[in-house]
Amino acid sequence: MENDRPLDAWATEIDFIPDPAAKQRALDDFATYLNPQKVRVMRSAGLDLIEAERSGAWVWDLDGRRFLDCFTSAGSFNTGRRNPRIVAAAHEALDRLDHGNFLLCSRQKAELAARLAQIAPGDLSCTMFGTGGGEANDFAIKLARGATRRPKIISTINGYHGHTGFALSAAGRSAFRQPFEPLMPGFVQVPFGDTQAMLEEIDENTAAVLLEPVQGEGGIIVAPAGYLADVRAACDRAGALLILDEIQTGLGRTGKWWASEHYGVVPDIMTIAKSLGGSLVSISATVFSEELREFMIPNPFIHLSTFGGSDVACAIALEVINVIEETGLVEHAAAMGSLMFDGLHEIAGEHPDIIAEVRGLGLMAGIQYAEDSLGPRMSYHLAQHGVLAIYSGNQPSVMRLMPSLVIEEAEVTFLLDAMHLAIKDLKAGVGPNEAHGRAKRRPARPAPAT
Ligand SMILES: Cc1ncc(COP(=O)(O)O)c(C=O)c1O
């Protein structure tokens, strides 16, 4: 850190005039020109806010209310929203650069790829850039198939890797896949954390196993001890590759640079996106071993992306990595995560009728409520107390808490106090979805899926 200033000190330095009429217009236009059901779902969960100002761990609704952002676009704002150092790097980049020419070699791409090689686990040292997480996973799967000349890709039930072609074929939720079938052939899914089921599928036709070390969209399911190491060993025996999707878990989210470090496992391919863009631009990276580069060397034009790793985005991503390293954000996330989990476990102990389980790693927490309706209802009550927290589209009984890693102790306390107050309101039957502490009507079925 440059000085003793709290990491999130800039967050409150905001000058902002609310505009409720503009908010209503935005909601009306969204319903008319994008999707009315999304507006209904968000309203019923008290989440019909229109983001106006954004700073650090906080976001302001156009109507002037301030929220501690505990969703962060599913872990996309690790360095905080509009971190001033990253905004300054973006200004500087915009003064000099643009996307750049994807066909030429680029200084910014080269610098970022070299930096990623420094911070990636093990011998992962080569990079292909993309624009988003799905694209990064698509390329990971292409590389695995191309390098092994094998067809089979094994992913997990409730796993989430994006909505592009190969990534969607690996989705562990049939609701996402089924309307678009037939998808890519050669994809199978097994239960996450079930070593035996995985070992039975890995064979001489397997190109790769694709896993999130902690399932995010699937409801914050942490890989059991030994699971990743067993899968790694089985892949090695069969000559298959291990792809770890660190799109939500990477860049310090779990209290380590990469979640794979908790398990002492190095993948062959790792995908990164979301927070790499510093909350300002979209950029993703598929990082892989030197051995796999052998496939790419004779085929430098076999995978192209006009905007993937644009010069501006690379310059911003470089500063994201510098900020994480120089402000000690990974260690800070571990410390704040430990405070957050202590508080959440205490609350769960006091209210076993509401919270069945608290799980996760670092600043990636999943609250398993005792029943489905509690997810949307708690989202509503937390919003009333200034916390933006979203239940899982996959499983409404699970709420994900993934604040920015710049969150400070006082903000963790704010979150825990809001949890207490929200449960109190829920039990008192306050709010549109409550009657004597029970659901009066079920909130519209959710679909936030990221
Ligand atoms: C683990 C994981 N992989 C992939 C993706 C897809 O990323 P994108 O939405 O940028 O395509 C997500 C998005 O939430 C994700 O959480």
The ligand as a MOL file (V3000), in Angstrom:
LIG
                    3D

  0  0  0     0  0            999 V3000
M  V30 BEGIN CTAB
M  V30 COUNTS 16 16 0 0 0
M  V30 BEGIN ATOM
M  V30 1 C -16.9030 -19.7560 -13.6900 0
M  V30 2 C -17.3710 -18.9730 -14.8760 0
M  V30 3 N -16.9440 -19.3270 -16.1020 0
M  V30 4 C -17.3290 -18.6600 -17.1930 0
M  V30 5 C -18.1860 -17.5820 -17.1050 0
M  V30 6 C -18.6210 -16.8770 -18.3530 0
M  V30 7 O -18.0420 -15.6370 -18.4420 0
M  V30 8 P -18.6600 -14.5460 -19.4720 0
M  V30 9 O -20.0110 -14.1840 -18.9340 0
M  V30 10 O -17.6640 -13.4180 -19.4140 0
M  V30 11 O -18.7180 -15.2060 -20.8080 0
M  V30 12 C -18.6460 -17.1890 -15.8350 0
M  V30 13 C -19.5730 -16.0540 -15.7220 0
M  V30 14 O -20.2060 -15.8520 -14.7090 0
M  V30 15 C -18.2380 -17.8970 -14.7120 0
M  V30 16 O -18.6610 -17.5710 -13.4900 0
M  V30 END ATOM
M  V30 BEGIN BOND
M  V30 1 1 1 2
M  V30 2 1 2 3
M  V30 3 2 2 15
M  V30 4 2 3 4
M  V30 5 1 4 5
M  V30 6 1 5 6
M  V30 7 2 5 12
M  V30 8 1 6 7
M  V30 9 1 7 8
M  V30 10 2 8 9
M  V30 11 1 8 10
M  V30 12 1 8 11
M  V30 13 1 12 13
M  V30 14 1 12 15
M  V30 15 2 13 14
M  V30 16 1 15 16
M  V30 END BOND
M  V30 END CTAB
M  END
